[in-house]
Amino acid sequence: MITLQVFCSLVSFVNWLQNHLLPCPFKTITGLDCPGCGFQRSLVALITGDFVKSFLLYPPSISIIISFLSGLFFYNFPKNRKYFLFKPLVIITGNIIMFSYIYKMLFA
């Protein structure tokens, strides 16, 4: 019974998210995609469990989430600050965002 309630609440949460996505102000003003366009749709696809669709919508979404979660971990546990792992992760995420944006602007 509890799993059915959790499933129904997740379905209604995903439907609510899909109907309340924020418009990109950069795209509204310029008509061009910004480097973050597609992240919200990718996140909704990731919540529903469709990893392939999530990657196709916005490839850096998984690395952004991993970077964010590791940043929270390193901030909340100051004794285990291993920035030698966090800084390259952020640099790699930034490069994935940059190359994804360049690919989208040139070839898509």
C-alpha positions as CSV (number, residue, x, y, z in Angstrom):
1,M,0.0,0.0,0.0
2,I,2.8,2.4,0.9
3,T,4.6,1.7,-2.4
4,L,1.5,2.5,-4.3
5,Q,1.2,5.8,-2.5
6,V,4.9,6.6,-3.2
7,F,4.5,5.7,-6.9
8,C,1.3,7.8,-7.3
9,S,3.0,10.8,-5.5
10,L,6.0,10.4,-7.8
11,V,3.8,10.3,-10.9
12,S,2.0,13.4,-9.8
13,F,5.3,15.2,-8.9
14,V,6.7,14.4,-12.4
15,N,3.5,15.6,-14.1
16,W,3.7,18.8,-12.0
17,L,7.4,19.3,-13.0
18,Q,6.7,18.8,-16.7
19,N,3.9,21.4,-16.6
20,H,5.9,24.0,-14.6
21,L,9.3,24.1,-16.3
22,L,10.9,27.6,-16.2
23,P,11.5,29.3,-19.6
24,C,15.1,30.2,-20.4
25,P,15.5,34.0,-20.2
26,F,18.5,34.0,-22.4
27,K,16.7,32.1,-25.1
28,T,13.6,34.3,-24.7
29,I,15.7,37.5,-25.2
30,T,18.1,36.3,-27.9
31,G,16.5,33.3,-29.5
32,L,19.6,31.3,-29.0
33,D,20.1,28.3,-26.7
34,C,22.2,29.0,-23.6
35,P,24.7,26.4,-22.3
36,G,22.1,25.2,-19.7
37,C,19.2,24.8,-22.1
38,G,17.7,21.3,-21.7
39,F,18.8,20.7,-18.1
40,Q,15.3,20.8,-16.7
41,R,13.9,18.4,-19.3
42,S,17.0,16.2,-18.8
43,L,16.4,16.2,-15.0
44,V,12.8,15.2,-15.4
45,A,13.8,12.3,-17.7
46,L,16.4,11.3,-15.1
47,I,13.8,11.3,-12.3
48,T,11.6,9.0,-14.4
49,G,14.5,6.7,-14.9
50,D,15.1,7.3,-18.7
51,F,18.9,7.7,-18.6
52,V,19.3,7.6,-22.4
53,K,16.7,10.3,-23.0
54,S,18.3,12.4,-20.2
55,F,21.7,12.1,-21.8
56,L,20.3,13.0,-25.3
57,L,18.5,16.0,-24.0
58,Y,21.5,17.4,-22.0
59,P,24.7,15.4,-21.8
60,P,26.3,17.2,-18.8
61,S,23.3,16.7,-16.5
62,I,24.7,13.6,-14.7
63,S,28.1,15.2,-14.2
64,I,26.5,18.4,-12.9
65,I,24.5,16.4,-10.4
66,I,27.6,14.4,-9.3
67,S,29.6,17.6,-8.9
68,F,26.8,19.2,-6.9
69,L,26.4,16.2,-4.6
70,S,30.1,15.9,-4.1
71,G,30.3,19.6,-3.3
72,L,27.7,19.2,-0.6
73,F,29.5,16.2,0.8
74,F,32.9,18.1,1.0
75,Y,31.1,21.1,2.5
76,N,29.3,19.2,5.2
77,F,32.2,17.0,6.2
78,P,35.2,19.3,6.6
79,K,37.5,16.6,8.0
80,N,37.3,14.7,4.8
81,R,38.0,17.6,2.4
82,K,39.7,16.0,-0.5
83,Y,39.7,18.9,-2.9
84,F,42.1,17.1,-5.2
85,L,39.1,15.0,-6.2
86,F,36.6,17.9,-6.3
87,K,38.5,20.4,-8.4
88,P,39.1,18.1,-11.4
89,L,35.5,17.0,-11.3
90,V,34.4,20.6,-11.6
91,I,36.8,21.2,-14.4
92,I,35.7,18.1,-16.3
93,T,32.0,19.1,-15.8
94,G,32.8,22.5,-17.2
95,N,34.5,21.0,-20.2
96,I,31.6,18.7,-20.8
97,I,29.2,21.7,-20.7
98,M,31.4,23.7,-23.1
99,F,31.9,20.9,-25.6
100,S,28.2,20.0,-25.5
101,Y,27.2,23.6,-26.1
102,I,29.7,24.0,-29.0
103,Y,28.5,20.7,-30.6
104,K,24.8,21.8,-30.2
105,M,25.5,25.2,-31.7
106,L,27.5,23.9,-34.7
107,F,25.9,20.6,-35.6
108,A,22.4,20.6,-34.2
